[in-house]
Amino acid sequence: MFFSKLLLAAPTEIEKMLLEQQDTLRKLDILSREVKKIKDNPTPEVIKNMYDAPNTLQNPIFDLSNNTIVEKAGRFFDYMDSTMNYLTHPVLIFNAIAGASYWICGIIAIAGVLYYIIGHKNGLKWTGGSLLGYTLIQAINYGLNLL
C-alpha cells in the first residue's frame, strides 16, 4: 500500500518539477530576448547614469562658467603649482638653463669674434670662455640627467 501511494505521488512531483523547469526556461528565453534587444538597439532606452534621469536638473544651481574670479584663481593656482614643481625639482631649472645656453653662448661667441675682428684682443677670451662654458653646462646637465 505504501508503495502504491509512492508510485501515485511520484508522477505529480515529477510533473511539478518539469513545469517549474519549463517556467524557468521560458523566463530565461524572455530575458535573453530582452538582452538581445538592448544589444541590437543603438540607442536603448536605458538610463546610463544619474544625469539621464528625468528628474535631474538641466541647469546647474550655481553657474560658475562666467565667473572671472574662478578663472583667475585657477590661473593663479596653476602658476603656483608649476612654480612649486620647479622649486622642488631643481634639475628642471638646470635643464631649462642648459636648453637656453646654446643660444646665449653662441651669441657671446659671435660677439667675441666680431670684437676680435674690430681689433680688441679680449674678443678671443670671450669666444673661448663661451665655448668652454657651454661645454661645462652641457656636461653637468648630462650628469644630472643620469641621476
C-alpha positions in Angstrom: 0.0 0.0 0.0 2.8 2.5 0.8 4.5 1.6 -2.4 1.4 2.3 -4.5 0.9 5.7 -2.8 4.6 6.4 -3.6 4.1 5.5 -7.2 1.0 7.6 -7.4 2.7 10.6 -5.8 5.9 10.4 -7.8 4.4 11.4 -11.2 2.8 14.5 -9.8 6.1 15.6 -8.2 7.9 14.9 -11.4 5.3 16.8 -13.3 5.6 19.8 -10.9 9.4 19.8 -11.4 9.0 19.6 -15.2 6.5 22.5 -15.1 8.9 24.6 -12.9 11.7 23.8 -15.3 9.6 24.8 -18.3 8.7 28.1 -16.5 12.3 28.8 -15.7 13.3 28.1 -19.3 10.5 30.4 -20.6 11.7 33.2 -18.2 15.3 32.7 -19.4 14.2 32.9 -23.0 12.3 36.2 -22.3 15.4 37.6 -20.6 17.7 36.6 -23.5 15.3 38.2 -26.0 15.3 41.5 -23.9 19.1 41.4 -23.7 19.4 40.9 -27.4 17.0 43.8 -28.0 19.2 46.1 -25.8 22.4 45.0 -27.6 20.9 45.3 -31.1 19.3 48.7 -30.4 21.9 51.5 -31.0 20.1 53.9 -28.6 18.5 51.8 -25.9 16.1 53.5 -23.6 18.3 52.7 -20.6 19.5 55.3 -18.1 23.2 55.2 -18.4 24.0 57.5 -15.4 22.2 59.6 -12.9 22.2 62.7 -15.3 20.0 60.9 -17.8 17.2 60.6 -15.2 14.1 62.7 -16.0 14.1 64.4 -12.6 17.7 65.7 -12.9 18.2 69.5 -13.1 19.1 70.6 -16.6 20.7 73.9 -15.5 23.1 74.0 -12.6 22.1 75.9 -9.4 25.4 77.7 -9.2 26.6 78.7 -12.7 30.4 79.4 -12.4 31.2 79.3 -16.1 31.0 83.1 -16.5 32.7 83.9 -13.1 36.1 85.6 -13.7 37.2 85.1 -10.1 37.2 81.4 -10.6 39.2 81.7 -13.8 41.7 84.0 -12.1 42.0 81.7 -9.1 42.5 78.7 -11.5 45.3 80.5 -13.3 46.9 81.6 -10.0 46.9 78.0 -8.6 48.2 76.6 -12.0 51.1 79.2 -11.8 51.8 78.3 -8.2 51.7 74.6 -9.0 54.3 75.0 -11.8 56.4 77.3 -9.6 56.5 74.8 -6.7 57.2 72.0 -9.2 60.4 73.8 -10.4 61.4 74.8 -6.8 61.1 71.2 -5.6 62.9 69.8 -8.6 66.0 72.0 -9.3 67.1 69.6 -12.0 64.3 71.1 -14.1 65.7 74.5 -13.7 69.1 73.4 -14.8 67.6 71.6 -17.8 66.0 74.9 -18.8 69.3 76.7 -18.4 71.1 74.1 -20.4 68.5 74.4 -23.2 68.9 78.1 -23.4 72.7 78.0 -23.1 73.2 77.2 -26.7 71.9 80.4 -28.0 73.4 82.5 -25.2 76.9 81.1 -25.6 76.6 81.2 -29.4 75.7 84.9 -29.3 78.6 85.6 -26.9 81.0 83.7 -29.1 79.9 85.5 -32.3 80.2 88.9 -30.4 83.7 87.9 -29.2 84.8 87.0 -32.8 83.4 90.4 -34.0 85.1 92.1 -31.1 88.4 90.5 -32.1 87.9 91.4 -35.8 87.5 95.0 -34.8 90.9 94.9 -33.1 90.5 94.0 -29.5 92.4 91.0 -28.2 89.9 90.3 -25.4 87.4 89.0 -28.0 89.1 85.7 -28.3 88.9 85.2 -24.5 85.1 85.8 -24.7 84.8 83.3 -27.5 86.9 80.7 -25.8 85.2 81.2 -22.5 81.8 81.0 -24.1 82.6 77.6 -25.8 84.1 76.3 -22.6 81.1 77.5 -20.5 78.7 75.8 -22.9 80.6 72.5 -22.8 80.7 72.7 -19.0 77.0 73.4 -18.7 76.1 70.5 -21.1 78.4 68.1 -19.2 76.7 69.0 -15.9 73.3 68.7 -17.4 74.2 65.2 -18.8 75.4 64.1 -15.4 72.2 65.4 -13.7 70.0 63.6 -16.2 71.8 60.3 -15.4 70.7 60.5 -11.8 
